[in-house]
Amino acid sequence: MKKHSGMRPQDIVILLKIAIKHEQAWTMKDLSQELEISASEVSESLNRSSIAGLLFQNKKQVMRQATMDFLQYGLRYVYPQQPGALVRGVPTAHAAPPLSNEIMSDVPYVWPHHKGNVRGQAIEPLYPSVPAACLKDQAFYEVMALCDALRVGKARERNLAVEELKKRIC
């Protein structure tokens, strides 16, 4: 069995992409293209997630409750983020759907990106290709923005994000 040297941020990105596919068939090549992550990195990520108990041994199905537990209780500690400078980018966390319908804020959080149309405080995405991948897939965008709400949000935002993630993942 391979050695597990710890989870990496792209592992969460890949797990969530698989989770929102539900029963839809996918290949590593599909994930690689959709997420703009190399096929070898996707393969390594699937191995790490399987060893960590977040993917079944077949590496095709997400252990949904275990993944939800990790997101809810561990994500903000393992991959913390502090809002940065004002930049143009793609809205995330409470500034993006579905939380943007519930929470009003004067200063939105954004992933810095050249195709972004909102000015706000910079939040580094879990993986550099996340903003581009999110612009192509609304369901993926929503779960990634909810993850950022867990990483940077206050208690109210985190609680709302958990409820929304459960609807999409579990």
Backbone as CSV, one residue per row, in Angstrom:
resi,resn,N_x,N_y,N_z,CA_x,CA_y,CA_z,C_x,C_y,C_z
1,MET,0.848,-1.180,0.000,0.000,0.000,0.000,0.893,1.241,0.000
2,LYS,0.442,2.283,-0.695,1.209,3.523,-0.781,1.219,4.259,0.545
3,LYS,2.257,5.045,0.734,2.385,5.863,1.936,1.509,7.105,1.789
4,HIS,0.894,7.496,2.885,0.063,8.698,2.887,0.857,9.808,3.559
5,SER,1.177,10.846,2.807,1.979,11.931,3.371,1.159,13.186,3.631
6,GLY,-0.128,13.003,3.844,-0.997,14.133,4.158,-1.822,14.598,2.979
7,MET,-2.968,15.136,3.280,-3.861,15.659,2.251,-3.298,16.971,1.706
8,ARG,-3.659,17.265,0.472,-3.274,18.513,-0.175,-4.553,19.251,-0.568
9,PRO,-4.475,20.554,-0.753,-5.696,21.314,-1.073,-6.435,20.803,-2.308
10,GLN,-5.696,20.370,-3.335,-6.360,19.888,-4.545,-7.159,18.613,-4.281
11,ASP,-6.850,17.888,-3.215,-7.617,16.689,-2.881,-9.060,17.052,-2.560
12,ILE,-9.251,18.147,-1.859,-10.599,18.610,-1.529,-11.325,19.028,-2.802
13,VAL,-10.637,19.719,-3.683,-11.221,20.166,-4.948,-11.699,18.956,-5.751
14,ILE,-10.862,17.952,-5.855,-11.201,16.757,-6.632,-12.335,15.982,-5.969
15,LEU,-12.295,15.818,-4.653,-13.373,15.125,-3.938,-14.718,15.802,-4.167
16,LEU,-14.734,17.126,-4.099,-15.997,17.841,-4.270,-16.510,17.746,-5.704
17,LYS,-15.615,17.741,-6.661,-16.038,17.584,-8.062,-16.689,16.218,-8.254
18,ILE,-16.092,15.179,-7.660,-16.673,13.839,-7.747,-18.010,13.797,-7.020
19,ALA,-18.077,14.403,-5.842,-19.296,14.374,-5.024,-20.486,14.992,-5.738
20,ILE,-20.279,16.099,-6.467,-21.425,16.740,-7.126,-21.843,16.001,-8.396
21,LYS,-21.018,15.079,-8.861,-21.391,14.270,-10.024,-22.406,13.197,-9.635
22,HIS,-22.518,12.903,-8.347,-23.420,11.885,-7.807,-23.217,10.572,-8.549
23,GLU,-24.196,10.110,-9.296,-24.096,8.806,-9.972,-23.562,8.915,-11.399
24,GLN,-23.273,10.102,-11.846,-22.762,10.309,-13.209,-21.376,9.672,-13.353
25,ALA,-21.172,8.932,-14.431,-19.877,8.291,-14.671,-18.822,9.357,-14.979
26,TRP,-17.583,9.088,-14.573,-16.476,10.004,-14.831,-15.188,9.204,-14.948
27,THR,-14.202,9.822,-15.562,-12.872,9.226,-15.657,-11.862,10.217,-15.092
28,MET,-10.647,9.733,-14.837,-9.596,10.644,-14.364,-9.322,11.712,-15.417
29,LYS,-9.415,11.335,-16.676,-9.196,12.297,-17.761,-10.248,13.408,-17.703
30,ASP,-11.501,13.031,-17.427,-12.572,14.030,-17.289,-12.244,15.017,-16.171
31,LEU,-11.888,14.478,-15.002,-11.567,15.338,-13.864,-10.393,16.250,-14.190
32,SER,-9.383,15.683,-14.820,-8.200,16.449,-15.179,-8.559,17.633,-16.068
33,GLN,-9.371,17.387,-17.076,-9.751,18.457,-18.002,-10.671,19.473,-17.345
34,GLU,-11.656,19.008,-16.613,-12.628,19.916,-16.005,-11.997,20.798,-14.929
35,LEU,-11.007,20.257,-14.212,-10.397,20.992,-13.098,-9.064,21.636,-13.458
36,GLU,-8.576,21.355,-14.664,-7.277,21.868,-15.109,-6.172,21.458,-14.134
37,ILE,-6.213,20.176,-13.753,-5.211,19.550,-12.893,-4.666,18.365,-13.680
38,SER,-3.378,18.153,-13.654,-2.788,17.065,-14.446,-3.366,15.713,-14.042
39,ALA,-3.405,14.791,-14.994,-3.942,13.450,-14.751,-3.138,12.726,-13.671
40,SER,-1.829,12.906,-13.657,-1.017,12.245,-12.633,-1.349,12.795,-11.247
41,GLU,-1.597,14.091,-11.147,-1.961,14.684,-9.855,-3.343,14.211,-9.422
42,VAL,-4.264,14.048,-10.362,-5.591,13.508,-10.028,-5.443,12.091,-9.485
43,SER,-4.621,11.281,-10.141,-4.391,9.902,-9.702,-3.810,9.863,-8.287
44,GLU,-2.802,10.667,-8.037,-2.199,10.723,-6.698,-3.208,11.200,-5.658
45,SER,-4.023,12.155,-6.041,-5.038,12.683,-5.139,-6.054,11.608,-4.769
46,LEU,-6.484,10.833,-5.751,-7.438,9.758,-5.479,-6.828,8.742,-4.515
47,ASN,-5.539,8.457,-4.671,-4.861,7.546,-3.741,-4.842,8.116,-2.331
48,ARG,-4.478,9.381,-2.194,-4.439,10.006,-0.865,-5.820,10.012,-0.213
49,SER,-6.833,10.343,-0.980,-8.193,10.405,-0.436,-8.705,9.027,-0.040
50,SER,-8.331,8.007,-0.792,-8.720,6.644,-0.456,-8.057,6.212,0.847
51,ILE,-6.769,6.472,0.986,-6.039,6.117,2.202,-6.601,6.878,3.406
52,ALA,-7.006,8.124,3.194,-7.545,8.952,4.283,-8.967,8.567,4.674
53,GLY,-9.602,7.688,3.894,-10.962,7.274,4.217,-12.025,8.221,3.708
54,LEU,-11.691,8.997,2.688,-12.670,9.912,2.098,-13.216,9.407,0.769
55,LEU,-12.590,8.375,0.227,-13.048,7.698,-0.992,-13.114,6.207,-0.696
56,PHE,-14.089,5.528,-1.293,-14.125,4.077,-1.179,-12.914,3.490,-1.898
57,GLN,-12.609,2.230,-1.636,-11.433,1.584,-2.218,-11.455,1.562,-3.744
58,ASN,-12.657,1.586,-4.344,-12.736,1.607,-5.808,-12.333,2.960,-6.392
59,LYS,-12.138,3.943,-5.538,-11.727,5.308,-5.906,-12.702,5.988,-6.863
60,LYS,-13.943,5.555,-6.826,-14.970,6.143,-7.682,-16.085,6.811,-6.883
61,GLN,-16.219,6.440,-5.603,-17.308,6.960,-4.789,-16.768,7.674,-3.557
62,VAL,-17.319,8.835,-3.312,-16.935,9.636,-2.151,-17.653,9.102,-0.919
63,MET,-16.930,9.002,0.168,-17.550,8.702,1.458,-18.126,10.030,1.937
64,ARG,-19.376,10.227,1.650,-20.006,11.534,1.785,-20.013,12.059,3.211
65,GLN,-20.354,11.211,4.180,-20.414,11.695,5.557,-19.020,12.021,6.084
66,ALA,-18.039,11.189,5.760,-16.667,11.453,6.199,-16.149,12.755,5.577
67,THR,-16.447,12.961,4.301,-16.027,14.190,3.624,-16.711,15.397,4.246
68,MET,-17.999,15.258,4.534,-18.733,16.361,5.155,-18.168,16.675,6.541
69,ASP,-17.838,15.643,7.296,-17.236,15.851,8.623,-15.917,16.604,8.499
70,PHE,-15.085,16.203,7.535,-13.805,16.886,7.349,-14.022,18.349,6.976
71,LEU,-14.950,18.600,6.060,-15.213,19.981,5.655,-15.709,20.807,6.834
72,GLN,-16.661,20.258,7.570,-17.285,20.998,8.659,-16.326,21.268,9.817
73,TYR,-15.535,20.273,10.184,-14.726,20.404,11.391,-13.241,20.656,11.143
74,GLY,-12.749,20.360,9.943,-11.317,20.458,9.731,-10.835,21.451,8.707
75,LEU,-11.653,21.770,7.720,-11.202,22.564,6.589,-10.589,23.899,7.005
76,ARG,-11.232,24.611,7.900,-10.732,25.941,8.279,-9.451,25.888,9.100
77,TYR,-9.155,24.720,9.680,-7.926,24.573,10.449,-6.771,24.065,9.583
78,VAL,-7.092,23.206,8.628,-6.064,22.630,7.767,-5.688,23.588,6.634
79,TYR,-6.674,24.296,6.081,-6.437,25.236,4.979,-6.992,26.613,5.322
80,PRO,-6.449,27.253,6.354,-6.969,28.564,6.765,-6.678,29.630,5.716
81,GLN,-7.434,30.686,5.770,-7.254,31.774,4.820,-7.643,33.081,5.489
82,GLN,-6.896,34.115,5.219,-7.204,35.460,5.697,-7.470,36.337,4.481
83,PRO,-8.527,37.137,4.514,-8.789,38.038,3.389,-7.604,38.976,3.159
84,GLY,-7.321,39.231,1.884,-6.180,40.061,1.523,-6.592,41.393,0.927
85,ALA,-5.767,41.869,0.007,-5.954,43.176,-0.624,-7.207,43.209,-1.495
86,LEU,-7.636,44.414,-1.840,-8.758,44.579,-2.765,-8.274,44.292,-4.182
87,VAL,-8.963,43.363,-4.848,-8.621,42.961,-6.210,-9.899,42.695,-6.992
88,ARG,-9.736,42.557,-8.290,-10.856,42.155,-9.144,-10.850,40.639,-9.242
89,GLY,-12.041,40.030,-9.158,-12.079,38.584,-9.233,-13.478,38.014,-9.240
90,VAL,-13.537,36.722,-8.965,-14.786,35.956,-8.957,-15.270,35.869,-7.515
91,PRO,-16.513,36.278,-7.240,-17.020,36.239,-5.865,-16.964,34.838,-5.263
92,THR,-16.667,34.779,-3.965,-16.633,33.506,-3.246,-17.162,33.718,-1.835
93,ALA,-17.228,32.639,-1.086,-17.726,32.631,0.291,-19.140,33.233,0.336
94,HIS,-19.384,34.188,1.222,-20.727,34.763,1.370,-21.108,35.686,0.203
95,ALA,-20.158,36.038,-0.651,-20.441,36.928,-1.787,-20.940,36.165,-3.010
96,ALA,-20.915,34.827,-2.960,-21.317,33.984,-4.089,-22.569,33.193,-3.728
97,PRO,-23.304,32.745,-4.751,-24.448,31.882,-4.470,-23.986,30.578,-3.826
98,PRO,-24.740,30.006,-2.954,-26.079,30.372,-2.521,-26.112,31.337,-1.328
99,LEU,-24.986,31.611,-0.696,-24.998,32.462,0.499,-25.252,33.926,0.192
100,SER,-24.986,34.371,-1.024,-25.207,35.776,-1.361,-26.690,36.144,-1.271
101,ASN,-27.561,35.143,-1.327,-28.997,35.379,-1.177,-29.388,35.580,0.284
102,GLU,-28.542,35.105,1.204,-28.839,35.134,2.634,-28.080,36.220,3.389
103,ILE,-26.874,36.540,2.920,-25.974,37.418,3.672,-25.602,38.631,2.834
104,MET,-25.768,39.797,3.407,-25.373,41.035,2.739,-24.077,41.530,3.371
105,SER,-23.176,41.995,2.522,-21.896,42.481,3.017,-21.423,43.631,2.146
106,ASP,-20.752,44.597,2.775,-20.221,45.731,2.025,-18.988,45.354,1.221
107,VAL,-18.171,44.461,1.765,-16.939,44.077,1.087,-17.007,42.588,0.753
108,PRO,-17.172,42.256,-0.529,-17.219,40.843,-0.903,-15.833,40.212,-0.875
109,TYR,-15.813,38.902,-0.802,-14.573,38.138,-0.946,-14.534,37.623,-2.371
110,VAL,-13.352,37.639,-2.973,-13.198,37.183,-4.358,-11.938,36.346,-4.510
111,TRP,-11.969,35.435,-5.489,-10.765,34.766,-5.945,-10.163,35.675,-7.004
112,PRO,-8.931,36.095,-6.879,-8.329,36.931,-7.921,-8.363,36.190,-9.265
113,HIS,-8.943,36.833,-10.272,-9.041,36.198,-11.593,-9.301,37.265,-12.643
114,HIS,-8.638,37.134,-13.787,-8.763,38.142,-14.843,-10.163,38.217,-15.452
115,LYS,-10.968,37.148,-15.334,-12.328,37.187,-15.860,-13.345,37.604,-14.803
116,GLY,-12.872,37.924,-13.626,-13.769,38.353,-12.561,-14.333,39.734,-12.827
117,ASN,-15.536,39.985,-12.318,-16.189,41.274,-12.549,-16.567,41.985,-11.249
118,VAL,-16.006,41.506,-10.123,-16.325,42.086,-8.823,-15.020,42.480,-8.140
119,ARG,-15.050,43.624,-7.477,-13.887,44.066,-6.709,-14.140,43.738,-5.244
120,GLY,-13.188,43.029,-4.630,-13.354,42.646,-3.242,-12.037,42.195,-2.635
121,GLN,-12.122,41.713,-1.404,-10.924,41.242,-0.715,-10.536,39.871,-1.264
122,ALA,-9.248,39.718,-1.545,-8.732,38.489,-2.143,-8.753,37.329,-1.155
123,ILE,-9.215,36.197,-1.634,-9.158,34.920,-0.930,-8.458,33.961,-1.886
124,GLU,-7.363,33.370,-1.451,-6.682,32.408,-2.310,-7.529,31.143,-2.409
125,PRO,-7.824,30.681,-3.618,-8.587,29.437,-3.758,-7.764,28.242,-3.281
126,LEU,-8.431,27.134,-3.020,-7.729,25.936,-2.578,-6.705,25.465,-3.607
127,TYR,-6.972,25.715,-4.875,-6.049,25.331,-5.949,-6.140,26.416,-7.019
128,PRO,-5.033,26.759,-7.652,-5.041,27.882,-8.599,-6.072,27.802,-9.730
129,SER,-6.429,26.606,-10.169,-7.367,26.487,-11.295,-8.836,26.528,-10.870
130,VAL,-9.108,26.647,-9.581,-10.497,26.633,-9.099,-11.361,27.720,-9.736
131,PRO,-10.938,28.987,-9.795,-11.831,29.988,-10.405,-12.208,29.654,-11.853
132,ALA,-11.251,29.234,-12.651,-11.546,28.896,-14.048,-12.500,27.705,-14.123
133,ALA,-12.293,26.687,-13.293,-13.172,25.516,-13.285,-14.574,25.891,-12.829
134,CYS,-14.672,26.805,-11.879,-15.973,27.234,-11.366,-16.761,28.036,-12.404
135,LEU,-16.062,28.791,-13.227,-16.751,29.560,-14.262,-17.408,28.656,-15.302
136,LYS,-16.987,27.388,-15.365,-17.548,26.436,-16.323,-18.627,25.548,-15.718
137,ASP,-18.786,25.541,-14.388,-19.688,24.595,-13.725,-20.305,25.257,-12.492
138,GLN,-21.572,25.638,-12.594,-22.253,26.369,-11.523,-22.353,25.550,-10.232
139,ALA,-22.666,24.256,-10.327,-22.794,23.428,-9.122,-21.453,23.326,-8.399
140,PHE,-20.383,23.181,-9.147,-19.044,23.125,-8.562,-18.697,24.478,-7.935
141,TYR,-19.043,25.547,-8.605,-18.806,26.902,-8.091,-19.449,27.067,-6.717
142,GLU,-20.686,26.626,-6.601,-21.396,26.780,-5.338,-20.720,26.018,-4.205
143,VAL,-20.299,24.764,-4.431,-19.673,24.019,-3.339,-18.300,24.596,-2.981
144,MET,-17.573,25.089,-3.968,-16.268,25.683,-3.662,-16.435,27.005,-2.899
145,ALA,-17.424,27.797,-3.261,-17.695,29.039,-2.535,-18.142,28.725,-1.099
146,LEU,-18.936,27.672,-0.923,-19.357,27.268,0.417,-18.158,26.823,1.253
147,CYS,-17.209,26.153,0.627,-15.986,25.762,1.341,-15.217,26.992,1.798
148,ASP,-15.185,28.016,0.963,-14.506,29.244,1.382,-15.236,29.911,2.539
149,ALA,-16.558,29.795,2.565,-17.311,30.333,3.704,-16.915,29.591,4.984
150,LEU,-16.625,28.300,4.869,-16.145,27.551,6.034,-14.747,27.999,6.432
151,ARG,-13.925,28.346,5.463,-12.532,28.735,5.730,-12.413,30.132,6.328
152,VAL,-13.252,31.078,5.896,-13.092,32.474,6.309,-14.299,33.077,7.010
153,GLY,-15.405,32.371,7.024,-16.629,32.950,7.554,-16.706,32.960,9.071
154,LYS,-17.606,33.791,9.548,-17.933,33.818,10.971,-18.915,32.680,11.245
155,ALA,-19.306,32.508,12.481,-20.145,31.376,12.887,-21.420,31.268,12.048
156,ARG,-22.110,32.385,11.813,-23.358,32.342,11.043,-23.117,31.852,9.626
157,GLU,-22.085,32.388,8.966,-21.778,31.971,7.592,-21.389,30.502,7.550
158,ARG,-20.593,30.064,8.524,-20.172,28.653,8.556,-21.374,27.737,8.741
159,ASN,-22.289,28.099,9.636,-23.474,27.265,9.864,-24.340,27.174,8.615
160,LEU,-24.552,28.299,7.947,-25.324,28.280,6.695,-24.609,27.458,5.625
161,ALA,-23.289,27.587,5.553,-22.509,26.842,4.560,-22.602,25.340,4.809
162,VAL,-22.560,24.931,6.054,-22.675,23.502,6.377,-24.014,22.961,5.905
163,GLU,-25.089,23.688,6.188,-26.414,23.237,5.769,-26.512,23.124,4.242
164,GLU,-25.978,24.108,3.538,-26.017,24.076,2.075,-25.132,22.965,1.507
165,LEU,-23.984,22.746,2.106,-23.103,21.661,1.643,-23.762,20.300,1.857
166,LYS,-24.433,20.129,2.986,-25.123,18.851,3.237,-26.157,18.575,2.155
167,LYS,-26.861,19.591,1.699,-27.860,19.416,0.642,-27.198,18.958,-0.661
168,ARG,-25.994,19.402,-0.909,-25.329,19.129,-2.175,-24.463,17.865,-2.152
169,ILE,-23.962,17.506,-0.976,-23.010,16.405,-0.890,-23.620,15.123,-0.312
170,CYS,-24.376,15.255,0.770,-24.886,14.061,1.459,-26.130,13.464,0.834
